[in-house]
Amino acid sequence: MDNIFSFLNNQEMKMLEEELQVSLFLRGTKKITLTDAGKTLYEQTGNLYHLVSIF
């Protein structure tokens, strides 16, 4: 799951987490991975994107 949400910068990621009141990312020294909540958000937004792109 490398580069997921790579279009977001660090500040935007923090703002998204604050808005949703949940930790979405695990920040390591060399890479960022998704928490379970982050994976759920990714799956749901991917499904939404797919549905919107059909129409």
N, C-alpha and C positions, 0 to 999 in steps of 0.2 A: 504494500500500500504506500509505496514511496510517492512523494510529490502530490498527495491528495491535498486539496485546498492550497496548493502552492501559489495560487494567485493572491492569497491573503498575506499581508505582511504581519509581523509580530503584533503590532498595535491593533490591527484589525481582528486578529485572532482573539486577543484579550477582550476586545469590545464585544465580540460575538459571544464569548463565554459569559461575560457580565450580563449581557442582555438576556441570555437564556438561563442564567443562574445555574450553570453546570460546567464542569470541566470537560472539555472536548479533546484536548491534546495532552500528550505526555511529552514533555520537552527534555530531550537528552542533550548530551554535549555535542553530538554530531548529527542527530536527526530527530525529527518529531514524528510521533505515532499517534494514532487515535485511541481514545478511551472507548469503552463500550458505548457510552452516550454519543461519542463522535462517530463511531461506526454506524449507529442507528440513524443519526442525522444524515450521514453520507448516503446510506441506502435509501432513505426516504426522499431526499432531494434528488437523487438519481432517478428514482421512480417518477417523481413529479416532472423532472426535465424530460423524461421519455414520453410521458403522457402529453405534455405541452407540445413537444416537437412533432407528434403525430398530426396535430391539428394545425 
